[in-house]
Amino acid sequence: MSIPNPILSVGLPSGSLQEPTLALFAKAGFNINSSGRSYRPPVDDPELTIRLLRAQEISRYVEHGFLDCGLTGKDWIEENLSVVELLCELTFSKASSKPTRWVIAVPENSDIHSVKDLQGKRIATEAVGLTRKFLAQHGVAAEVEFSWGATEVKVPDLVDAIVDVTETGSSLRANKLRVLETIMESSPQFIANKATLADDWKRSKIEKIVLLLKGALAARDKVGLKMNVPKERLQELLQALPALRNPTISTLSTLDWVAVETIIDERTVREIIPQLKALGAEGIIEYPLNKLVY
């Protein structure tokens, strides 16, 4: 009787974080086909099974062992009070590379100007636990109710304030709301079930995934540069461009030239390449990076 191949179950967020998450996994080398409506999309690694779930649910399923590991926000881990193993933080979101923020927001013309002014008020939010904890820390008693969505439209007619998640603040401004206070910042976390990590094969597989994800994220805003430089101008080039202080330098068949290869921030390329050319560099090649493993 043959022993079935081991499988690692991974929970990934659906909704707004799905696209950037799948893009990150693709850069890490795991191609997940989400073109259909399946919540169990195929992946090109037979040792993985993927479940697309609401980020709000993933930490609970990981904690209770229905999933071996998964990616979800720090906010939902705290909201669910989930006991899981945090393996790494991956700072990315739908619109930027910055953490998202849970904020208290009120109408622009509201007479609420501090957390203390929320005493006795009504607040709508999806993060009820986080909100109650924050208010308790400030000695404020308010009525906090769960919001099923479209939280911004509930003020001022239905509630006095909301607690909602924002990346850029554009949705709040569009609804004529101002931020009163930031409750917490949140980034995606890769987490695992504690019992899962006792399995040697699953622990090893998870560690490999984490390594590749971190490498893919580290390479996000970087590019590689290759060029040939006259040996007599190499030190001048290195002194003029501090970003190249740790390049790889190789000799060429033409002894008075060297090959230089380095990694730099993508946003600096347009300034650096003309400088390289002015310093005698030739054959300059810029190439994208999928992973950068330190």
Residue pairs with C-beta under 8 A, 6 or more apart in sequence:
5 46
5 47
6 47
6 201
6 202
6 205
7 47
7 48
7 49
8 47
8 48
8 49
8 68
8 69
8 202
8 205
8 206
9 48
9 49
9 51
9 66
9 67
9 68
9 69
10 48
10 49
10 50
10 51
10 67
10 68
10 69
10 70
10 71
10 209
11 51
11 53
11 58
11 61
11 62
11 67
11 69
11 70
11 71
11 72
12 18
12 21
12 22
12 25
12 32
12 50
12 51
12 52
12 53
12 58
12 70
12 71
13 21
13 52
13 53
13 54
13 55
13 58
13 71
13 72
13 73
13 188
14 39
14 52
14 53
14 54
14 55
15 54
15 55
16 94
17 55
17 73
17 93
17 94
17 188
18 34
18 52
19 94
20 92
20 93
20 94
21 71
21 188
22 32
22 34
24 90
24 92
24 213
24 216
24 217
25 31
25 32
25 213
25 216
26 32
27 216
27 219
27 220
27 290
27 291
28 209
28 212
28 213
28 215
28 216
28 290
28 291
29 212
29 290
29 291
30 43
30 44
30 45
30 48
30 209
30 212
31 43
31 44
32 41
32 42
32 43
32 50
33 41
33 42
33 43
34 41
34 52
38 52
39 51
39 52
39 53
40 49
40 50
40 51
40 52
41 50
41 52
42 50
43 49
43 50
47 205
51 61
51 67
51 70
53 61
53 70
55 72
55 73
55 76
56 72
56 76
56 79
56 80
56 126
58 67
58 70
58 71
58 72
58 76
58 191
59 70
59 72
59 76
59 77
59 80
59 82
59 84
59 191
60 80
60 82
61 67
61 70
62 68
62 69
62 70
62 72
62 82
62 84
62 191
62 192
62 193
63 80
63 82
63 83
63 84
63 193
64 193
65 193
65 195
65 196
67 193
68 192
68 193
68 196
68 202
68 206
69 87
69 190
69 191
69 192
69 193
69 196
69 206
69 209
70 190
70 191
71 90
71 188
71 189
71 190
71 191
72 188
72 189
72 191
73 100
73 186
73 187
73 188
73 189
74 89
74 184
74 186
74 187
74 188
74 189
75 100
75 102
75 127
75 130
75 165
75 184
75 186
76 82
77 84
77 86
77 189
77 191
78 129
78 130
78 184
79 127
79 128
79 129
79 130
80 129
81 129
82 191
83 194
84 191
84 192
84 193
84 194
85 191
85 192
85 193
85 194
85 197
86 189
86 190
86 191
87 189
87 190
87 191
87 192
87 206
87 210
88 189
88 190
88 210
88 213
88 214
89 187
89 188
89 189
89 190
90 187
90 188
90 189
90 190
90 213
90 214
90 217
91 97
91 98
91 99
91 187
91 188
91 217
92 187
92 188
92 217
92 220
93 99
93 100
93 167
93 187
93 188
94 167
95 167
95 168
96 167
96 168
97 220
97 221
98 167
99 185
99 186
99 187
100 165
100 166
100 167
100 185
100 186
100 187
101 165
101 166
101 167
101 182
101 183
101 184
101 185
101 186
102 127
102 130
102 163
102 164
102 165
102 182
102 183
102 184
102 185
102 186
103 163
103 164
103 165
103 166
103 172
103 179
103 180
103 181
103 182
103 183
104 115
104 118
104 123
104 131
104 161
104 162
104 163
104 179
104 180
104 181
104 182
104 183
105 152
105 155
105 161
105 162
105 163
105 164
105 172
105 177
105 178
105 179
105 180
106 112
106 155
106 160
106 161
106 162
106 177
106 178
106 180
107 155
107 156
107 176
107 177
107 178
108 176
108 177
108 178
110 156
110 160
110 161
110 178
111 117
112 118
112 121
112 160
112 161
112 180
113 180
114 180
115 135
115 138
115 140
115 180
115 181
116 138
116 140
118 135
118 140
118 142
118 160
118 161
119 140
119 141
119 142
120 141
120 142
120 143
121 142
121 143
121 159
121 160
121 161
122 142
122 143
122 145
122 158
122 159
122 160
122 161
123 131
123 142
123 143
123 144
123 145
123 159
123 160
123 161
123 162
123 163
124 144
124 145
124 146
124 147
124 151
124 154
124 155
124 158
124 159
124 161
124 162
124 163
125 131
125 144
125 145
125 146
125 147
125 151
125 162
125 163
125 164
126 146
126 147
126 148
126 149
126 151
126 164
127 163
127 165
127 183
128 144
128 145
128 146
130 163
130 183
130 184
131 144
131 163
131 183
132 144
134 183
134 184
135 141
135 142
135 144
144 163
145 159
147 154
147 162
151 162
151 163
151 164
152 162
152 164
152 171
152 172
152 175
152 177
153 175
154 162
155 161
155 162
155 177
161 180
162 177
163 183
164 172
165 186
166 172
166 179
169 179
172 178
172 179
190 209
190 210
190 213
192 206
196 202
196 203
196 206
197 203
197 206
211 293
212 291
214 293
215 291
215 292
215 293
216 290
216 291
218 291
218 292
218 293
218 294
219 289
219 290
219 291
219 292
221 265
221 266
221 267
222 263
222 264
222 265
222 266
222 289
222 292
223 263
223 264
223 266
223 269
223 286
223 287
223 288
223 289
224 261
224 262
224 263
224 286
224 287
224 288
224 289
225 260
225 261
225 262
225 263
225 264
225 269
225 272
225 273
225 276
225 284
225 285
225 286
225 287
226 259
226 260
226 261
226 283
226 284
226 285
226 287
227 259
227 260
227 261
227 276
227 281
227 282
227 283
227 284
227 285
228 252
228 257
228 258
228 259
228 260
228 281
228 282
228 283
229 237
229 257
229 258
229 259
229 260
229 279
229 280
229 281
229 282
230 256
230 257
230 280
231 255
231 256
231 257
231 258
232 256
233 279
233 280
234 249
234 258
234 260
236 279
237 244
237 260
237 276
237 279
237 280
237 281
238 244
238 245
238 247
240 275
240 279
241 272
241 275
241 276
241 279
243 262
243 264
243 265
243 268
243 272
244 260
244 262
244 264
246 262
247 260
247 261
247 262
248 260
248 261
248 262
249 258
249 259
249 260
250 258
250 259
250 261
251 258
251 259
252 258
252 259
260 281
263 289
263 292
264 272
269 286
273 284
273 286
276 284
277 284
